[in-house]
Amino acid sequence: MKKLVIMLTTACAMLSCEITTNDVAANKEIIALYQESLTLNNVAPDSVARFATKVNNYMQANPNAKYDEHYNDIVSNIQKAYFTISVGDFETITINYE
């Protein structure tokens, strides 16, 4: 009985610490999106729109990414860049992650 408890405890500990390859790839992708979002103030308006579409598509494919620590910063960087570019046009963009 004692061996069974130890085996179950060890198995649970191993499972809870496991990081899948998909998680690592998703984390790298969201970090890459964040890093790209930092450069948006230096690009043309159509590039900002394409990036916003890229983020939107990523969010649709990976809905849990909205809980990543970089997500809000990415959205904020898009909004700031887009606002800076189109202040006179009063345009807005929407990122639909649902």
N, C-alpha and C positions, 0 to 999 in steps of 0.2 A: 504494500500500500504506500509506503514511504517513497519507494522508487517511482511509483506512478505520479505522485504529487510533484516530485522533483522534475520528472520528465515534462509534465504539463506546464509547470512554471517556466521551465527553460524554453519550451515551444512557444508559449505566449510572449515571452520576452523577445525571442528572435523575430516573431511575426510583427510585433509592434515597432521594431527598429528597422524593418526592411524598407528600403527606398527603391521604388521600381525605376526602370529605365525611362519610362514615359514621364514620371515625375521630374526626373533630372532634365530631360529634354524640354519639358514645359517650362521649368524654371529658367533654363538658359534662354529660351525664346522670350519670356517676359522681361528678362534683364536686357536682352538685345533691343526689344521694343522701347524700354525705358531709356537706354542710352541713345537710341535714335531720336526719341522725343526731346532730348536735351538740345538737339541741333535745329529744331524746327524754326526758331526765330531767324535763321540764316538762309531759309529756302523760299522758293516761290509759292504763291497761294495754291497752285495745282498740286504741288508736292505735299503740302499740308493736308489737302483733301485726300490725296492717295494714301498718305500715312493713316489718316483717320479711318479710311475704308479698310486698310490692312489690319488695324487694331480691332475694328468692328468684326471682321471676318474671323480673326483669332479668338475673340471673345465668344462668338457664336459656336465655334468648334470646341472651345475650352471654357465653359461657363464658370467653373470653379476658380478660374484665374482672377476673377473680380475680387477675390479675397486675398490676393497676393499683395504684399506691402508696397509694390511699385505701381499698382493699378491706378490709384488715385492721383499719383504724381504724373503718370502718363496722360490721363484725361486732362489734368490741369495744364500740362505743357501744351497739349493740343489746343485747348481753349485760349490760352494766352497767345500762342502763335497766330491762331486764326483771328483773334480779336485785334492783335497788333496789325495784321495785314489788311483787315477789312473794316476798320473802325467807321469809315465813311459809308459803307454799304449796310451796316447793321445786320450782317449775316450771322447765322449761328449754325453750328453743326451738332448733330446728335449721334452719340455712340449707343447703339442698341445692343446690350449684352444679354438680353433675355431671350 
